[in-house]
Amino acid sequence: MRKYSHDTIVRVRLRHRPGQLSRFTAAIADVEGLVGEISTVHLGENDTVRDVTVETRDEEHTRRMLDAIRALPGVELIATRDKVFEAHRGGKLRTTSRLELKHLSELRYIYTPGVARVATAIQRDPDLAWDFTGIGTSVGIFTNGTRVLGLGNIGPLASLPVMEGKAALYDRFAGISATPLLVNTQDPEEFIETVMRMSIGFGGIHLEDIRMPDCFRIEDELDRRLDKPVMHDDQWGTATVALAAILNACKLTGVDFKSSRVGQIGLGAAGSAIARIALSYGAREVLVADTSDDARKRLEGFGATPSTMAEILREADIVVATTGRVGLIRPDMIRRGQVIFALSNPDPEINPDEAVKAGAAYAGDGRSINNALAFPGLFRGALDVRASAITHEMRLAAAEAIASLAEPGELVPNPLDPQVHEAVRRAVAETARVQGVAKMAKLV
């Protein structure tokens, strides 16, 4: 069944008569809507006003549901509210002060004239900015909106709600102040230069929703030129969590990852990074397939073996698909005992139930791969020790930390669990220290 992703609150006035609420909910069920929370707003002598949450599949399904309500006798549709739009109304972020201002004299300390002493000290020793400004807990989220979720090139302004959401997760899970920065260019070199000029005010650079192949060029160049953590989350946040999920799937099925052949079908940003992280973690062989010769050659340069989808499904022990093509993998293509991850959202290349029925030892889809498990702790750990970069080893340590905290029988832990982000933070910081990329040797 297709996922129900639209939640609408309908405010209705129902006349007092036996069975009226039942007829109302039955009408919603008749158009395959799902009734959620029902709350009473007003109880009158002749009628009742209620707010009812209804789940639907998409906007067209929502319209059919509302038409069904309007057609009911004794029911008045007063208003509707989309819960997603309500959550975004007014934006999800605001800048607040860490300090309270209660007395006029305090202006002397946080602003003029006292602030001049701090500014002069930083001028003499720029490293003091990490102690006396918010740089040490700050990340800039840079995007040009050319590859947003499954929406494609919708532009930087339309991408802002996504960036605000990322920033909210940084604050909630890692105590990081993240600032969305919209770069209004589709030229990779202009993007790079913009980030370079603005990077001085941030401890780390988070890249988001940038089209291929520009995202590879931009991340590689910024990582080379900046002495601070840089990470394209669509690649490495996703790949880190995917590796954690794969490791636990191997544990559940008795598959040894490092003696397995891993097959990656689809070499977009996420698929390319998943193939590379599998190589870094020591898979026996990583087979890669894509319609693009350039994509296959690029991964071959990192040590992967160019292949085809048919060959991967015949020979790989672990198969990961990130193609965006619904139903691409047929049940008869599954080899018994394989671990299958069909990660395209909202609909996978093969339904996990169908894959298991066809003989897969385990099958999962994109619902378990939430990169919110990775990026907050990755950046927090890197910032805590002032790491000069986020390395492959740091991402592998994060994946192991995530995998270790999953409940028995589960692939990954709950992203709302603060222990997960603390474990990732510590694993990343310690790995940075051991590798020698940390400028602060002691982990706080």
Secondary structure, DSSP 4 states (H G I P E B T S, - for coil): -----EEEEEEEEEES-TTHHHHHHHHHHHTT-EEEEEEEEEE-SSEEEEEEEEEESSHHHHHHHHHHHHTSTTEEEEEEEEHHHHHHTT-S-----SS---SGGGHHHHSTTTHHHHHHHHHH-GGGHHHHSSGGGEEEEEE-SSSBTTTB---HHHHHHHHHHHHHHHHHHH--EEEEEE-----HHHHHHHHHHHGGG-SEEEE-S--TTHHHHHHHHHHHH-SS-EEEHHHHHHHHHHHHHHHHHHHHHT--GGGSEEEEE--SHHHHHHHHHHHHHT-SEEEEE-S-HHHHHHHHHTT-EE--HHHHHHH-SEEEE----TT-S-GGGPPTT-EEEE--SSS-SS-HHHHHHTT-SEEEEGGG--GGGTHHHHHHHHHHTTBS---HHHHHHHHHHHHHTSPTT-SS--TT-HHHHHHHHHHHHHHHHHHT-BSS-S--
